[in-house]
Amino acid sequence: MVTPRPARPETSPRSPDGETFRQAMRHLPTGVSVLTVSGPSGPHGVTINSLLSVSLNPPTLLVAIGHSTRTHALLSQAASYAVTILGADQAELAARFSGPRRGFEGLDWMPSPATGDPVLAGGLATIECRISDRVRVADHTLFLGAVLHVRSAPNRTGHPLVFVHQSYRDLSTTTTPPHRM
Protein backbone atom coordinates (compact mmCIF):
# COMPACT_ATOMS: atom_id res chain seq x y z
CA MET A 1 0.00 0.00 0.00
CA VAL A 2 1.34 3.43 -0.92
CA THR A 3 0.89 6.21 1.58
CA PRO A 4 -0.17 9.42 -0.12
CA ARG A 5 2.05 12.44 0.36
CA PRO A 6 0.55 15.32 2.26
CA ALA A 7 -0.58 18.24 0.14
CA ARG A 8 2.13 20.80 -0.45
CA PRO A 9 1.50 23.99 1.51
CA GLU A 10 0.40 27.02 -0.47
CA THR A 11 3.31 29.04 0.89
CA SER A 12 6.74 27.81 1.80
CA PRO A 13 7.96 28.40 5.35
CA ARG A 14 10.14 31.42 6.00
CA SER A 15 13.81 30.86 6.64
CA PRO A 16 14.67 31.22 10.32
CA ASP A 17 16.66 34.20 11.49
CA GLY A 18 20.10 33.76 13.03
CA GLU A 19 18.87 33.98 16.61
CA THR A 20 16.22 31.28 16.08
CA PHE A 21 18.87 29.03 14.57
CA ARG A 22 21.27 29.79 17.45
CA GLN A 23 18.57 28.82 19.98
CA ALA A 24 18.12 25.44 18.28
CA MET A 25 21.88 24.79 18.06
CA ARG A 26 22.31 25.41 21.80
CA HIS A 27 20.93 21.91 22.33
CA LEU A 28 23.87 20.32 20.48
CA PRO A 29 26.91 19.71 22.71
CA THR A 30 30.21 20.57 21.06
CA GLY A 31 33.82 20.05 22.03
CA VAL A 32 35.80 23.09 23.12
CA SER A 33 39.25 23.94 21.79
CA VAL A 34 41.56 26.92 21.54
CA LEU A 35 42.84 27.83 18.08
CA THR A 36 46.19 29.60 18.09
CA VAL A 37 48.02 31.41 15.33
CA SER A 38 51.08 33.64 15.04
CA GLY A 39 50.23 37.21 14.17
CA PRO A 40 52.30 40.27 13.36
CA SER A 41 51.91 41.49 16.96
CA GLY A 42 52.59 38.09 18.55
CA PRO A 43 50.61 34.99 19.46
CA HIS A 44 46.82 35.05 19.19
CA GLY A 45 44.25 32.57 20.48
CA VAL A 46 40.49 32.14 20.37
CA THR A 47 38.11 29.59 21.87
CA ILE A 48 36.29 27.62 19.19
CA ASN A 49 33.68 24.90 19.01
CA SER A 50 33.42 24.75 15.22
CA LEU A 51 36.07 22.09 14.70
CA LEU A 52 35.65 19.04 12.50
CA SER A 53 37.77 16.11 11.41
CA VAL A 54 37.20 16.05 7.65
CA SER A 55 39.43 13.21 6.49
CA LEU A 56 41.77 10.56 7.84
CA ASN A 57 43.59 10.01 4.57
CA PRO A 58 45.14 12.50 4.41
CA PRO A 59 44.38 13.82 7.91
CA THR A 60 42.46 17.09 7.46
CA LEU A 61 40.96 19.40 10.06
CA LEU A 62 38.38 22.15 9.49
CA VAL A 63 37.70 25.23 11.58
CA ALA A 64 35.00 27.82 10.83
CA ILE A 65 35.75 31.42 11.73
CA GLY A 66 33.46 34.47 11.40
CA HIS A 67 34.50 37.17 8.95
CA SER A 68 34.15 39.99 11.49
CA THR A 69 36.75 38.58 13.92
CA ARG A 70 40.40 39.43 14.42
CA THR A 71 41.12 35.70 14.15
CA HIS A 72 39.67 35.67 10.62
CA ALA A 73 41.95 38.53 9.58
CA LEU A 74 44.98 36.69 10.99
CA LEU A 75 44.08 33.31 9.44
CA SER A 76 43.43 34.95 6.08
CA GLN A 77 47.11 35.92 6.00
CA ALA A 78 48.54 32.89 7.85
CA ALA A 79 49.98 29.68 6.47
CA SER A 80 49.11 27.56 9.50
CA TYR A 81 47.30 27.23 12.82
CA ALA A 82 47.29 24.99 15.88
CA VAL A 83 44.35 23.68 17.90
CA THR A 84 44.46 22.57 21.53
CA ILE A 85 41.60 20.28 22.58
CA LEU A 86 40.66 21.23 26.13
CA GLY A 87 39.98 18.95 29.06
CA ALA A 88 36.97 19.29 31.37
CA ASP A 89 39.16 21.01 33.97
CA GLN A 90 40.12 23.82 31.55
CA ALA A 91 36.92 25.90 31.44
CA GLU A 92 38.86 28.89 32.78
CA LEU A 93 41.24 28.69 29.80
CA ALA A 94 38.28 28.47 27.41
CA ALA A 95 36.69 31.52 29.05
CA ARG A 96 39.96 33.43 28.84
CA PHE A 97 40.25 32.99 25.07
CA SER A 98 36.57 33.72 24.44
CA GLY A 99 36.65 37.07 26.22
CA PRO A 100 38.48 40.34 25.74
CA ARG A 101 41.57 39.20 27.70
CA ARG A 102 43.13 36.77 25.24
CA GLY A 103 46.75 37.28 26.07
CA PHE A 104 49.27 34.56 26.70
CA GLU A 105 50.74 36.25 29.79
CA GLY A 106 51.17 33.76 32.61
CA LEU A 107 50.30 30.75 30.43
CA ASP A 108 52.49 27.77 29.70
CA TRP A 109 52.99 27.68 25.93
CA MET A 110 55.70 27.14 23.34
CA PRO A 111 56.18 27.67 19.61
CA SER A 112 55.19 24.64 17.56
CA PRO A 113 58.13 22.73 16.14
CA ALA A 114 56.10 22.10 12.95
CA THR A 115 54.70 25.59 12.25
CA GLY A 116 56.01 28.03 14.84
CA ASP A 117 52.44 28.78 15.94
CA PRO A 118 51.82 29.03 19.69
CA VAL A 119 50.88 25.71 21.31
CA LEU A 120 49.22 25.71 24.72
CA ALA A 121 50.44 23.22 27.31
CA GLY A 122 48.10 21.02 29.32
CA GLY A 123 45.38 20.21 26.80
CA LEU A 124 44.19 16.71 25.96
CA ALA A 125 45.72 16.97 22.49
CA THR A 126 47.24 19.47 20.09
CA ILE A 127 46.84 19.38 16.32
CA GLU A 128 49.06 21.52 14.11
CA CYS A 129 47.96 22.27 10.56
CA ARG A 130 49.10 23.94 7.35
CA ILE A 131 46.17 25.80 5.78
CA SER A 132 45.39 23.93 2.57
CA ASP A 133 42.17 25.68 1.54
CA ARG A 134 39.86 28.54 2.48
CA VAL A 135 36.17 28.31 1.61
CA ARG A 136 33.84 31.28 2.14
CA VAL A 137 30.38 30.26 3.38
CA ALA A 138 27.92 33.01 4.30
CA ASP A 139 29.50 35.05 7.14
CA HIS A 140 32.28 32.53 7.90
CA THR A 141 35.32 31.04 6.21
CA LEU A 142 36.13 27.35 6.51
CA PHE A 143 39.87 26.95 7.01
CA LEU A 144 40.90 23.45 5.97
CA GLY A 145 44.15 22.32 7.51
CA ALA A 146 46.49 19.57 6.37
CA VAL A 147 47.52 17.97 9.66
CA LEU A 148 51.28 18.20 10.14
CA HIS A 149 51.62 17.05 13.73
CA VAL A 150 49.41 15.56 16.46
CA ARG A 151 50.39 15.34 20.08
CA SER A 152 48.22 13.69 22.71
CA ALA A 153 49.19 14.43 26.28
CA PRO A 154 50.82 11.18 27.48
CA ASN A 155 50.00 11.63 31.16
CA ARG A 156 46.67 13.40 30.66
CA THR A 157 43.48 11.48 31.14
CA GLY A 158 40.00 12.72 31.61
CA HIS A 159 37.02 13.97 29.74
CA PRO A 160 36.92 16.72 27.15
CA LEU A 161 35.36 20.08 27.88
CA VAL A 162 32.02 20.49 26.11
CA PHE A 163 29.74 23.48 25.53
CA VAL A 164 25.94 23.14 25.60
CA HIS A 165 23.07 25.42 26.70
CA GLN A 166 25.43 28.40 26.91
CA SER A 167 27.80 26.86 29.44
CA TYR A 168 30.86 24.66 29.71
CA ARG A 169 30.19 21.11 30.89
CA ASP A 170 32.17 18.15 32.15
CA LEU A 171 31.11 14.85 30.58
CA SER A 172 32.28 12.93 33.64
CA THR A 173 29.20 14.14 35.51
CA THR A 174 26.78 12.43 33.11
CA THR A 175 24.94 9.34 34.26
CA THR A 176 24.36 7.80 30.83
CA PRO A 177 26.62 4.80 30.27
CA PRO A 178 28.99 5.10 27.30
CA HIS A 179 27.83 3.58 24.03
CA ARG A 180 30.41 2.50 21.47
CA MET A 181 29.76 2.93 17.79
N, C-alpha and C positions, 0 to 999 in steps of 0.2 A: 504494500500500500504506500502510495506517495503522499507525503504531507504537503499540503499547499503552502506556499510562501505567503507571509502576511502582505497585505497591500502596502505598497510604497507610500510613505507619507507625502502629502502635497508639497510640503516645504522641507528642505533639508535642515538638520539641526545647525545652530550657530557654532562656530569654533569657540572653544573656551578661551578665556583671557589667561594671561600668565599667572595671575594669583590663584585662579581656580585650579589650574594645572599644578601649581606648587602645593596647594592644599592636598591634592590627591597623592602626589609623590612623597609627602611627609610620612606616609604609611609604609614606604619601602625602606628597610634598613640598608645602609651602605657602609662600606669600610671607610676608614679615615686615614689619610696619608698626608704627608707634607712634601710638596714639590719644591725643589730647590734649583736655582740657576745662578750662574755668575753674571753679574751686570756690570756696567761701566763704573758704578759707584760702590761695587762690592757684592757680597753674597745677598741673595734675595730668597725668601721662602713664602709659601702660601699653603694654607690647609685646603685640601681638595677631597671630594668624595666622588668625583667623576673620573674614575680610573677603571680601565678595562683591559684585560688580557685579550688580544686580538688573534694571535697566532702562536703556536708552539714551534712551527717550522717554516721560516725562522721565527725565533721569539720576538714578538712585537707587542708593545704597550701603547695604549691610547690614553691621552688626557684631554679633557674639554675645558677650555678657558674662555671666559667672556671677553668680548672685544674692548669693553670699557675699563679693563683692569691694567694696572702697572705690569702685572705678570704677563699679560698678553703682549704688551709692547716689548718686554724683554725677550720672550720666547720667539717673537717674530724676527728678532735679529740674532738669536742664539743658534748654535749648532747642536746643543745637547741639553739635557736636564737629568736630574736624579729624583727619585721618589723614595721616601722612607715610609714604610708601612708601620703604623703606630700600634702599640699594645694598649690593652684596656687601662693600664695605669698611667697613660700619657695624655689624658684629657687636658691637662694644663698646657702641654706643649701644643696641642691642637688649637686651643683657645688663643694662645699667644700668636700663632701664625694666621689666625682668622680675624684678628683685631688690628687696631692701628699700630700697636707696638710689635713689629715683626723683626726686630733686630736679632742678631746672633750673639749679642753681648751676654756673657755668663753661661753660654751653652757649650757643650762638648761637641765639636764638629771638626772635620778635616777636609781638605780638598780631595776629590775623587782621583784615584790613580788612573782611571780610564778617561775621564773627561775634564778634570780640574774643577768641576762643579762642587759646591759645598755638599757634604754628606753628614747628616746628623747621626750622632752616636746613640745607642740605646733602643733603637726601634726593633721590631720583629725581623724586618728584612729591608734591604736597600736594593733598588734596581736603577742602574745607570744606563741611559739611552742616548743614542745619536738621533737627532730628528731626521726622519726619512721622508716625511710628507706632512703638509699642512692642508687641511680641508676646511673651507669656510662653510658653516651651516648656521643659518639665521644669525643670531647675535653672539655666536661662539665660533672658535676655531678648534678643530680636532688636530692635535699634535701627535702624530704617529711616531713612535720611537723604536728604532732597531736596538734591541737589548744588547749592550756591550758587556755588562758585568752584573752578577747577582750575588748578594751576600746575605745569608741568613745568619742571625745572631746565634752562635754555637751554644752559648749558655743561657739563652733566653727562651723561656717557655711561657705559656699563658695564652690568653685569648686576645683577639684583635679588638681595637676600639671601633665601635660602630656608632652611627648617627641615625636616629629615628625620632619622629615627633619633636623635632627641634631641640634635641639634647643628645649628649654623648652617653653611650650605654656600654656596659660590660657584659659580654655574652655569658660569662661564668655564673651570672645570677639567674639565668633562665632555668626553668624546671623541665623543659621539654627534652627528652633523651635525644642524643644525636642520631641522625639517620644518614647512612652512607648511600651515595648514588652509585 
